[in-house]
Amino acid sequence: EKDGYSSFMLKEINEQPLAVEQTLMGRLDQHGNLMLDELRIDESILRSVDKIVVVACGTAAYAGQVAKYAIEHWCRIPTEVELAHEFRYRDPIVNEKTLVVAFSQSGETMDTLMAVRHAREQGAKVVSICNTNGSTIPRESDAVIYTHAGPEIAVASTKAFLSQIAAAYLLGLYLAQLRGTKFPDEVREVLRELQEIPAKIQTVLDAGGEVTDLARRMSDAESVLFLGRHVGYPVALEGALKLKEIAYIHAEGFAAGELKHGPIALVEEGQPVFVIVPSPRGRDSLHAKVVSNIQEVRARGAITIVIAEEGDEAVTPYANEVIRVPQAPVLLAPLLTTVPLQLFACQLADSKGYDVDQPRNLAKSVTVE
Ligand code: F6R
C-alpha cells in the first residue's frame, strides 16, 4: 500500500502533484473562471465581509499564514491568522461581518472545532478547508471547501498542506472575482498559473535525489535554522516543524528580516541555515534583501542551503548548496519551495532509522484540547 515507497510520508510527498491537481479540478471552467459551488453562503454576506480570521493549528495554521498574504493582496480584506487554541480564550472580536476560515486536514482537531463553535456563536460565518469528507468541522461549518488530497496516513502533514494552500487560494481568488480586485490581470494570471503548478511540483520531486543526498550528509546536525520572507516565512516555519516532528532535531524558522534583531546571534561556524529565496521578479527588492541575509549568515560560518528559482544566479556566490524550483508567480511559490523541505526532513529522519510515519508523542488527529 506504500506503492514501493519506504514510508507513507514519502509516498504522500510524491502524491502532491495529484493532490493539488485534484483540489483544483472541477473548480475552473474552460474560460479560466472560478466556480466555487460549495461555498453556500449568500453572496451578499460574502460581499459585506470586513474581516477574515483563519483559525487552525500546526501545519494547517502555516497554510493559513500563506493564505493571508494572498487574500489581503487580491481582496484587500484584513485577514488575521490565529492558532485556534489561542483564539477562543482571548475574547476575539468576531461578528456577522467576520468570515472565519477553519483549516483542518482531519476535520476533527478539537481546538479548531471549539474555535469554530465560538465564532458561530458570535454570528460569524464559517468556511472550513478540510480533507476528510463528513468530518466534524465541516459538519459544523456554514460551508466547506474540500481539499481532495486523498487520505493522509503519515502523522506529519505534507500533501494536505499544499492542498490547503491551493484551496485557500481558490477562496481568495473567488472573493476577488466576486467583490472586485485592484489586480484583475494578476488574478487571471494566477488562475492560469495555478494549473501549471502540479507539473512544476513534479519537476521539484524529480530533482529530489539531491535533497536525499544532502539529508544523508546532514544527519548529524543538532540544530537547523530556516529563513524566509513574505510567503517564504510560513514555509520556513513549516520546514522547521517537519524537522522537529519526525527527525527530533532542534529547528527554528524565522522571518529573514528578524535576523539582525536577534537570531543571527545563534549563527556560528558550521550552523546549517536553509534560506527560502523569493523570486527576483517579485516586488520591493525582497530578493536582494534575502540574498544579503544569505551573505550575512555565511560570513559568520553558516552552511547555507538555498532554495531559489531556476535562473536566479545571484544566490550562487553565497550558497553551499542550491536547490532549484521552477519559476512561478510570487504567491504560488510555497507550493514549490515547501517540497524540498518536506523531503529533507523525511529523508533525514529515515537515515537516522526513525519511524517517519509514526513519530514519537504525536497523533494524527488531536481530538482532545
Ligand atoms: C504537522 C501536523 C500538525 C497538524 C495539526 C492540525 O505535520 O500534522 O501540526 O497540522 O495538528 O491538524 P488538522 O489539520 O487535522 O486540524
Boltz pocket constraint, residues with backbone or C-beta under 6 A from the ligand:
constraints:
  - pocket:
      binder: B
      contacts: [[A, 57], [A, 58], [A, 59], [A, 60], [A, 61], [A, 103], [A, 104], [A, 105], [A, 106], [A, 107], [A, 108], [A, 109], [A, 112], [A, 155], [A, 156], [A, 157], [A, 158], [A, 241], [A, 245], [A, 363], [A, 364], [A, 365], [A, 366]]
      max_distance: 6.0
